[in-house]
Amino acid sequence: MAKIAFKPGTMIYPLPAVMVTSGDTPESYNIATVAWTGTICTEPPMCYISLRKQRHTHDIIMRTREYVINLTTEALARATDWCGVRSGRDYDKFREMQLTPQPAQVVKAPLIAESPLNIECRVIEVKELGSHDMFISEVVAINAEESLIDKGTGAFQFNHAAPLAYSHGKYYGLGEKLGGFGFSVKKKKH
């Protein structure tokens, strides 16, 4: 397979497209679309988001030190995109996108009721990295759509919610399952 040299850049795709909610009062609630996000530790459960300093959400999270990562679905694609290109300084994004703010269990930032999974986060460190600041956070609560919990195993089945992914400026559904963890070494049943 032939390769060519390519300029260094952010080429790890696809990524989850999430809506991050912030604010500690209904007047300060905001939604930002974020693709620079991920898991960084299991015990304690930790994750991160990276935001440009110019973003309205950056200012809110620097003040409150809390936020919620709301996972998105194909049904939320329009709202996910819109909340990423409009500023909360100019719009009430909950009202404009007809999304429902819902009280969180632990943090003051709201959940998005229409999201199938909400991850409540408390910032433990902010790393200045250049164009973005990384908010390293502890997961303090999870809120899951009851209908997506497998009644037999208790596992959350996000794949049943048609999750949304982001790749090079475009949104995608995930497509069909190709295998499960460990499928390549699993013994075949006779």
Secondary structure, DSSP 8 states (H G I E B T S, - for coil): --------------EE-EEEEE-SSGGG-EEEEE-SEEEEETTTTEEEEEEETTSHHHHHHHHH-EEEEEE-BGGGHHHHHHHHHS-TTT--HHHHTT--EE--SSSSS-EETTSSEEEEEEEEEEEE-SSEEEEEEEEEEEEE-GGGB-TTT--B-GGGG-BEEEETTEEEE-------TTTTT-----
